[in-house]
Amino acid sequence: MVTCTDLAVLCGAYPEACAAKYGSFPIKGKYCHESALRVLLACIDTHANRYGRYITPLLSVYINFYVRVFVRVRSTRAQASGDAHPRWIVRRHASAELRATWPCA
């Protein structure tokens, strides 16, 4: 279980701080809480992969001023180095609340 109480950073109020702490740029707007969960899960996945581990998200929750994720960490090296959880790029159109996702290469 991981809990982050700096939701303002994860939701895009301070994008430079989010990039420094979590290694991602958040989406500010209608989908900011979903973006916060994605940023947190990507950060956990990156740190787990450094040690030959991989994660499986079980539950992700946004409540009031914090986000909490429950993940299962496994130590199988083959799945840690593989493409078990592909990353996605989320883009939002500037003039409308449209968004799209693309898998990272």
Summary of the structure (lengths in Angstrom):
residues: 105
radius of gyration: 14.0
end to end distance: 29.0
largest distance: 44.1
contacts: 271
relative contact order: 0.18
helix: 34%
strand: 30%
